[in-house]
Amino acid sequence: MSEARERIFAAVRNSLGRGRLDSDREAELRARIAAHRRNLVPARATALDERGRVELFIAMAEEVQATVTRVGSPAAVPEAPAR
């Protein structure tokens, strides 16, 4: 782990009023993280194809007043937020 990252974690631990985890607790948490399913798709989207999931994402984003911009290619992504 980098020195900077270790300082950040130490500051977080300090703010929580605790020190480093003991090795048993650390091993338990690492096992829990390793067992977590990756790329979980919520039930509301399991029956949708990719286009349907994109449309669902857009609809949900706009419900919370997010702005969604579609671009024609990945190359156009950097300039979209500037507009």
VOGU-3710 file (C-alpha; in Angstrom, 3 decimals, decimal comma):
1> msearerifa> 0,000/0,000/0,000  1,331/3,452/-0,817  2,413/5,747/1,969  -0,197/8,352/0,985  -2,979/5,764/1,020  -1,857/4,476/4,409  -1,928/8,045/5,797  -5,480/8,492/4,507  -6,623/5,228/6,089  -4,859/6,134/9,343
11> avrnslgrgr> -6,717/9,464/9,400  -10,035/7,675/8,832  -9,276/5,165/11,606  -8,270/8,024/13,894  -11,506/9,918/13,191  -13,435/6,743/14,039  -11,493/6,398/17,264  -9,956/3,020/16,490  -6,690/1,505/15,357  -5,822/-1,142/12,794
21> ldsdreaelr> -7,923/-4,306/12,654  -6,546/-7,446/14,210  -5,537/-10,126/11,706  -8,616/-12,326/12,363  -11,059/-9,480/11,753  -9,135/-8,352/8,666  -9,217/-11,895/7,241  -12,962/-12,126/7,942  -13,639/-8,873/6,100  -11,403/-9,805/3,151
31> ariaahrrnl> -13,293/-13,111/2,807  -16,617/-11,252/2,899  -15,466/-8,875/0,167  -14,138/-11,747/-1,974  -17,460/-13,598/-1,703  -19,495/-10,566/-2,831  -21,100/-10,995/-6,244  -19,608/-8,764/-8,913  -21,641/-6,687/-11,360  -24,952/-7,388/-9,717
41> vparatalde> -27,875/-6,378/-11,933  -30,895/-5,224/-9,890  -34,054/-7,322/-10,294  -35,835/-4,450/-12,061  -33,348/-4,725/-14,937  -32,798/-8,472/-15,265  -35,477/-8,909/-17,931  -34,174/-5,990/-20,009  -31,663/-6,054/-22,828  -28,782/-3,568/-22,884
51> rgrvelfiam> -30,838/-0,866/-24,604  -33,649/-1,342/-22,067  -31,192/-1,010/-19,163  -29,828/2,206/-20,683  -33,365/3,591/-21,056  -34,171/2,591/-17,455  -30,990/4,299/-16,249  -31,874/7,482/-18,144  -35,434/7,496/-16,820  -34,272/7,005/-13,245
61> aeevqatvtr> -31,537/9,641/-13,598  -33,998/12,178/-14,970  -36,418/11,441/-12,104  -33,819/12,879/-9,760  -33,156/15,882/-12,018  -29,894/14,562/-13,488  -28,982/15,696/-16,966  -28,367/12,980/-19,534  -26,628/13,647/-22,826  -26,267/11,066/-25,562
71> vgspaavpea> -23,231/11,158/-27,787  -22,515/9,388/-31,039  -19,173/7,886/-30,103  -16,791/7,482/-27,169  -14,602/10,182/-28,737  -17,405/12,709/-28,201  -17,636/12,074/-24,437  -14,999/14,607/-23,249  -16,645/17,559/-24,998  -20,209/16,732/-23,897
81> par> -19,907/18,027/-20,297  -18,241/21,191/-21,575  -21,419/22,031/-23,481
//
